[in-house]
Amino acid sequence: MLRSRGAKHAKERLVFVVNPPLFFLSHRLALAKAAQALGYDVIVVTPRGDAVADIQAAGFEWHPMSFDAGGMNPFRDLGTLLDLFFLYRRLRPAIVHQVTIKPVLYGTFAARLAGVPRVVNAVSGLGYAFTAGRPLVRRLGLLLYRTLMRHRDMRVIVQNKEDLAFFRDHRLAPDAALRLIRGSGVDVEAFAPRRAPLTGPPVIVQTSRMLADKGVREFIAAARIVKTTRPDARFVLVGPLYPGNPSAIGEGELRAAERDGVVEWWGQRGDIAQILGQTTIFCLASYREGLSKSVLEAAACGLPIVTTDTSGCREVVTDRENGLLVPVADAKALAAAFQMLLADPALAAALGRRARVCAVEDFSLAVVLAQQLALYAEPALSH
């Protein structure tokens, strides 16, 4: 039986299931620490990876699961489902908190079979199955959601109003289980406006995984356009390769753009706050988001933001109010937005100031953590 909100939870085991391990560190570490401080016995389950050592160094017990990052093939994913089922049977958690699509789908089914009392599912975005424009893949995704994501006491977190409507319209989860919590929060003290103005050439930065559906190719194409009139401008991509994803962009393509003098690719970095402190304009040219943490971090730093007019991005950015919105997959519009901000520093500064206010008031870590922790102690859903 879950205790009332605000009580200690020393005998309640909470298991986080996240792919990949680095995503746990960037998006759920603060929540796990907050839950641990309340008395929960917190355990983390991820695939193997370099970031596992950091999870353990943060004081969490860790267990591995098998994971196939490519596609939505239920036969290849059977190993994930079985791993989670046997882990749940052995660990006997009171709550499992599952993040990203495959842990949500297969973990919910495993939790139901293993008798886990409560499931919290965080849908951080609808993913490749719903962004690839392939009807068969989309139908398979809908079928998997409707078949696997069923549990008698489940909460499903969606990050923006459009995803909430999508889940309701397609009956992907019971309406009583749905909760709108906008993102995983941003530390507005760690990510703060720089104290001194920048000097030197302008620096336009996108932080994301190196995927086509993050708009990486549009960013590169826009850089080519802008550099014809602003050859001094630097365009920087920060983020890891993701070779298992169907939308992955290879290292060779990125290195070729570097050799052409169009962009710089800095790879995966752990000093994002410092990078944003040296950024003139922030960009995320994604095709679709749940709610982008990278956009929130840029907003908290008071940066002018250029992003796409799509779900998750427009949840944070209102066009001409605290950033600029451009159409999805439109490199010319992206370049025009960069050129506008480079030509009008006063506009850029005003957009950045309002972005900071939005981040502090609506998306701070304290606000979002309170909403997420409350889900663990809600009364059980009646059936």
C-alpha positions as CSV (number, residue, x, y, z in Angstrom):
1,M,0.0,0.0,0.0
2,L,1.5,3.4,-1.0
3,R,1.8,5.8,1.9
4,S,0.4,9.3,1.9
5,R,2.2,12.1,0.2
6,G,5.0,13.6,2.4
7,A,5.6,10.5,4.5
8,K,8.8,8.5,4.5
9,H,9.1,5.6,2.1
10,A,11.9,3.5,3.6
11,K,10.3,0.1,2.7
12,E,9.1,1.1,-0.8
13,R,11.4,0.1,-3.6
14,L,11.4,2.3,-6.7
15,V,13.0,1.1,-9.9
16,F,13.9,3.4,-12.8
17,V,14.1,1.8,-16.2
18,V,15.8,4.1,-18.8
19,N,17.5,3.9,-22.1
20,P,20.3,4.8,-22.5
21,P,22.2,5.2,-19.2
22,L,23.3,8.7,-20.2
23,F,19.7,9.7,-20.5
24,F,19.1,8.7,-16.9
25,L,21.9,11.0,-15.8
26,S,20.7,14.0,-17.9
27,H,17.0,13.6,-17.4
28,R,16.2,11.6,-14.3
29,L,19.1,11.8,-11.9
30,A,17.6,14.7,-10.0
31,L,14.3,12.9,-9.6
32,A,16.0,9.7,-8.4
33,K,18.0,11.7,-5.8
34,A,14.8,13.5,-4.6
35,A,13.0,10.1,-4.3
36,Q,15.9,8.7,-2.4
37,A,15.9,11.7,0.0
38,L,12.2,10.9,0.7
39,G,13.2,7.4,1.8
40,Y,12.6,5.3,-1.3
41,D,15.0,2.4,-2.0
42,V,16.0,3.5,-5.5
43,I,17.4,1.1,-8.1
44,V,18.3,1.9,-11.7
45,V,18.0,-0.4,-14.7
46,T,19.6,0.5,-18.1
47,P,21.5,-1.1,-20.9
48,R,25.3,-1.4,-20.4
49,G,27.3,1.7,-21.3
50,D,30.0,4.1,-20.3
51,A,27.7,6.2,-18.1
52,V,26.8,3.2,-15.8
53,A,29.9,4.0,-13.7
54,D,28.5,7.5,-13.1
55,I,25.1,6.1,-12.1
56,Q,26.8,3.8,-9.5
57,A,29.1,6.7,-8.4
58,A,26.0,8.7,-7.7
59,G,25.0,6.0,-5.1
60,F,22.5,3.9,-6.9
61,E,22.3,0.2,-7.3
62,W,22.3,-0.7,-11.0
63,H,21.1,-3.7,-13.0
64,P,21.6,-4.3,-16.7
65,M,18.9,-5.1,-19.3
66,S,19.4,-6.2,-22.9
67,F,18.3,-3.6,-25.5
68,D,18.0,-3.3,-29.2
69,A,18.0,0.4,-30.1
70,G,17.0,-0.1,-33.8
71,G,13.4,-0.2,-35.0
72,M,10.3,-1.7,-33.4
73,N,10.7,-5.4,-34.0
74,P,8.9,-7.2,-31.1
75,F,10.8,-10.4,-31.8
76,R,14.1,-8.7,-31.3
77,D,12.8,-7.0,-28.2
78,L,11.7,-10.2,-26.5
79,G,15.0,-10.1,-24.6
80,T,14.2,-6.7,-23.1
81,L,10.8,-7.9,-22.0
82,L,12.1,-11.1,-20.4
83,D,15.0,-9.2,-18.6
84,L,12.5,-6.8,-17.1
85,F,10.1,-9.5,-16.1
86,F,12.7,-11.5,-14.2
87,L,14.2,-8.4,-12.7
88,Y,10.8,-7.3,-11.4
89,R,10.1,-10.7,-10.0
90,R,13.4,-10.7,-8.2
91,L,13.5,-7.1,-7.0
92,R,9.8,-6.8,-6.0
93,P,9.5,-3.1,-6.5
94,A,6.5,-1.1,-5.2
95,I,6.8,1.2,-8.2
96,V,8.6,1.1,-11.5
97,H,9.2,4.4,-13.3
98,Q,9.9,3.6,-17.0
99,V,11.3,6.2,-19.4
100,T,11.4,6.2,-23.3
101,I,9.3,4.1,-25.6
102,K,10.6,0.6,-25.4
103,P,11.0,0.5,-21.6
104,V,7.5,1.9,-21.4
105,L,5.9,-0.7,-23.7
106,Y,7.8,-3.9,-22.7
107,G,8.3,-2.8,-19.1
108,T,4.6,-2.3,-18.5
109,F,3.7,-5.7,-19.9
110,A,6.5,-7.2,-17.7
111,A,5.3,-5.3,-14.7
112,R,1.8,-6.6,-15.2
113,L,3.0,-10.2,-15.4
114,A,5.3,-9.8,-12.4
115,G,2.6,-8.2,-10.2
116,V,4.3,-4.8,-9.7
117,P,1.7,-2.7,-7.8
118,R,2.3,0.6,-9.6
119,V,3.7,1.7,-13.0
120,V,4.7,5.2,-13.9
121,N,5.5,5.6,-17.6
122,A,7.2,8.7,-19.0
123,V,6.6,9.1,-22.7
124,S,9.4,11.5,-23.6
125,G,8.3,11.7,-27.2
126,L,6.3,9.5,-29.7
127,G,9.5,8.6,-31.5
128,Y,10.4,7.2,-34.9
129,A,7.3,5.1,-35.2
130,F,5.2,8.3,-35.4
131,T,7.7,10.6,-37.1
132,A,9.0,8.4,-40.0
133,G,5.9,9.0,-42.2
134,R,5.5,5.3,-42.8
135,P,1.9,4.1,-42.3
136,L,2.8,0.5,-41.6
137,V,5.3,1.5,-38.9
138,R,2.8,3.9,-37.4
139,R,0.1,1.2,-37.3
140,L,2.5,-1.2,-35.6
141,G,3.4,1.4,-33.0
142,L,-0.3,2.0,-32.2
143,L,-0.9,-1.7,-31.9
144,L,2.0,-2.1,-29.5
145,Y,0.8,0.7,-27.3
146,R,-2.8,-0.6,-27.2
147,T,-1.7,-4.1,-26.5
148,L,1.2,-3.8,-24.1
149,M,0.6,-0.5,-22.2
150,R,-2.1,-1.8,-19.9
151,H,-1.8,-2.0,-16.1
152,R,-4.4,-1.8,-13.3
153,D,-2.6,1.1,-11.5
154,M,-0.6,3.0,-14.1
155,R,0.2,6.7,-14.6
156,V,1.3,7.9,-18.1
157,I,3.3,11.1,-18.2
158,V,3.1,13.0,-21.5
159,Q,5.1,16.2,-22.0
160,N,2.9,18.4,-24.2
161,K,-0.7,19.1,-25.0
162,E,-0.5,17.6,-28.5
163,D,0.8,14.2,-27.2
164,L,-1.9,14.2,-24.6
165,A,-4.6,14.7,-27.3
166,F,-2.9,12.0,-29.4
167,F,-3.0,9.5,-26.6
168,R,-6.7,10.3,-25.9
169,D,-7.8,10.3,-29.5
170,H,-6.1,6.9,-30.2
171,R,-7.0,5.4,-26.9
172,L,-3.4,4.5,-26.2
173,A,-3.9,4.6,-22.4
174,P,-6.9,5.0,-20.1
175,D,-7.9,8.6,-19.7
176,A,-7.7,8.4,-15.9
177,A,-4.0,7.3,-16.2
178,L,-2.8,10.3,-18.3
179,R,-0.9,13.2,-16.7
180,L,0.6,16.2,-18.4
181,I,4.0,17.1,-16.9
182,R,5.9,19.4,-19.1
183,G,9.4,18.0,-19.3
184,S,11.9,16.8,-16.7
185,G,12.7,20.3,-15.5
186,V,15.8,22.5,-15.7
187,D,18.2,23.6,-13.0
188,V,17.8,27.4,-13.3
189,E,20.8,28.0,-11.1
190,A,23.2,25.8,-13.0
191,F,21.9,27.1,-16.3
192,A,21.8,30.9,-15.9
193,P,22.5,33.9,-18.1
194,R,26.1,34.8,-18.6
195,R,27.4,37.8,-16.7
196,A,29.5,39.4,-19.4
197,P,28.6,40.1,-23.1
198,L,30.3,37.8,-25.7
199,T,33.1,39.0,-27.9
200,G,34.3,37.6,-31.1
201,P,32.4,35.8,-33.9
202,P,28.8,34.7,-33.4
203,V,28.3,31.1,-32.4
204,I,25.1,29.2,-33.3
205,V,24.8,25.9,-31.4
206,Q,22.5,22.9,-31.6
207,T,22.7,20.2,-28.8
208,S,21.0,17.0,-29.7
209,R,21.7,13.4,-30.8
210,M,23.1,13.3,-34.3
211,L,19.8,12.1,-36.0
212,A,18.1,13.3,-39.1
213,D,14.8,13.8,-37.3
214,K,16.6,16.2,-34.9
215,G,17.0,18.4,-38.0
216,V,20.8,18.0,-38.1
217,R,20.9,18.1,-41.9
218,E,18.7,21.2,-42.0
219,F,21.1,22.9,-39.5
220,I,24.0,22.1,-41.8
221,A,22.2,23.3,-44.8
222,A,21.2,26.6,-43.0
223,A,24.8,27.1,-42.0
224,R,25.9,26.9,-45.6
225,I,23.3,29.6,-46.5
226,V,24.2,32.0,-43.7
227,K,28.0,31.7,-44.2
228,T,27.6,33.1,-47.7
229,T,26.9,36.5,-46.1
230,R,28.4,35.9,-42.6
231,P,31.5,33.8,-43.1
232,D,32.6,34.7,-39.6
233,A,29.7,32.9,-38.0
234,R,30.5,29.5,-36.3
235,F,27.9,26.7,-36.4
236,V,28.4,24.0,-33.8
237,L,26.7,20.6,-33.3
238,V,27.1,19.1,-29.9
239,G,25.9,15.6,-29.2
240,P,26.6,11.9,-29.7
241,L,26.2,9.6,-32.6
242,Y,23.3,7.2,-32.2
243,P,24.0,4.4,-34.7
244,G,21.2,2.0,-33.7
245,N,18.5,4.5,-34.6
246,P,16.9,4.3,-38.1
247,S,17.3,8.1,-38.3
248,A,21.1,8.1,-37.4
249,I,23.5,10.3,-39.2
250,G,27.0,8.8,-39.6
251,E,30.3,10.3,-38.5
252,G,31.5,10.5,-42.1
253,E,28.7,12.9,-43.1
254,L,29.5,15.1,-40.1
255,R,33.2,15.1,-40.8
256,A,32.6,16.0,-44.4
257,A,30.6,19.1,-43.3
258,E,33.5,20.0,-41.0
259,R,36.1,19.7,-43.8
260,D,33.9,22.0,-45.9
261,G,34.2,24.6,-43.1
262,V,30.4,24.6,-42.6
263,V,30.0,23.3,-39.1
264,E,32.0,22.0,-36.2
265,W,30.9,18.8,-34.5
266,W,32.1,18.6,-30.9
267,G,30.6,15.2,-30.1
268,Q,29.2,14.3,-26.7
269,R,30.0,16.8,-24.0
270,G,29.4,17.0,-20.3
271,D,29.8,20.8,-20.0
272,I,26.7,22.0,-21.7
273,A,26.2,25.0,-19.4
274,Q,29.6,26.2,-20.2
275,I,29.0,25.8,-23.9
276,L,25.7,27.7,-23.7
277,G,27.6,30.5,-21.9
278,Q,29.6,31.0,-25.1
279,T,26.6,30.7,-27.4
280,T,25.1,33.6,-29.4
281,I,22.0,31.7,-30.7
282,F,20.6,28.4,-29.8
283,C,18.9,26.1,-32.3
284,L,16.9,22.9,-32.2
285,A,15.6,22.0,-35.7
286,S,13.8,18.8,-34.5
287,Y,10.9,17.3,-36.4
288,R,9.1,16.4,-33.2
289,E,9.7,16.5,-29.5
290,G,8.1,15.4,-26.3
291,L,9.5,18.5,-24.6
292,S,13.2,19.3,-25.3
293,K,15.4,19.6,-22.2
294,S,18.0,21.2,-24.5
295,V,15.6,24.0,-25.3
296,L,14.8,24.5,-21.6
297,E,18.5,24.7,-20.8
298,A,19.0,27.4,-23.5
299,A,16.0,29.3,-22.3
300,A,17.3,29.2,-18.7
301,C,20.5,30.6,-20.0
302,G,18.6,33.5,-21.5
303,L,19.6,32.7,-25.1
304,P,17.6,33.6,-28.2
305,I,16.1,30.3,-29.5
306,V,15.3,29.2,-33.0
307,T,13.3,26.0,-33.1
308,T,10.7,24.3,-35.1
309,D,7.0,24.9,-35.0
310,T,6.2,21.4,-33.8
311,S,5.0,19.6,-30.7
312,G,7.2,20.0,-27.7
313,C,9.1,22.9,-29.1
314,R,6.1,25.3,-29.3
315,E,5.3,24.1,-25.8
316,V,8.2,26.2,-24.6
317,V,8.7,28.8,-27.4
318,T,6.1,31.3,-28.6
319,D,7.0,32.8,-31.9
320,R,8.4,36.4,-31.6
321,E,7.7,36.3,-27.8
322,N,10.6,34.3,-26.4
323,G,12.1,32.8,-29.5
324,L,11.5,32.2,-33.2
325,L,9.6,29.2,-34.7
326,V,10.3,28.0,-38.2
327,P,8.6,25.2,-40.3
328,V,9.9,21.7,-39.8
329,A,12.5,20.5,-42.4
330,D,12.9,24.0,-43.9
331,A,16.6,25.0,-44.1
332,K,15.9,28.3,-45.8
333,A,13.5,29.4,-43.1
334,L,16.0,28.3,-40.5
335,A,18.7,30.3,-42.1
336,A,16.5,33.4,-42.4
337,A,15.8,33.2,-38.6
338,F,19.5,33.1,-37.9
339,Q,20.1,36.0,-40.2
340,M,17.3,38.0,-38.5
341,L,18.8,37.6,-35.0
342,L,22.3,38.2,-36.2
343,A,21.2,41.5,-37.8
344,D,19.1,42.6,-34.8
345,P,21.0,42.1,-31.5
346,A,18.3,44.0,-29.5
347,L,15.6,41.6,-30.7
348,A,17.8,38.6,-29.8
349,A,18.5,40.0,-26.3
350,A,14.8,40.7,-25.7
351,L,13.8,37.2,-26.8
352,G,16.5,35.7,-24.5
353,R,15.3,37.7,-21.4
354,R,11.7,36.5,-21.9
355,A,12.9,32.9,-22.4
356,R,14.7,33.0,-19.0
357,V,11.5,34.2,-17.3
358,C,9.5,31.4,-18.9
359,A,12.1,28.8,-17.8
360,V,12.1,30.0,-14.2
361,E,8.4,30.3,-13.8
362,D,7.1,27.3,-15.7
363,F,9.9,24.7,-16.0
364,S,12.2,24.9,-13.0
365,L,13.4,21.7,-11.5
366,A,11.6,22.3,-8.3
367,V,8.2,22.7,-10.0
368,V,8.6,19.6,-12.2
369,L,10.1,17.3,-9.4
370,A,7.1,18.1,-7.1
371,Q,4.7,17.0,-9.9
372,Q,6.6,13.8,-10.6
373,L,7.1,12.8,-7.0
374,A,3.4,13.3,-6.3
375,L,2.6,10.4,-8.8
376,Y,4.3,7.9,-6.5
377,A,1.9,8.6,-3.7
378,E,-1.4,9.1,-5.5
379,P,-4.3,6.9,-4.4
380,A,-4.7,3.8,-6.5
381,L,-7.0,4.1,-9.5
382,S,-10.4,2.6,-9.1
383,H,-11.6,0.2,-11.7
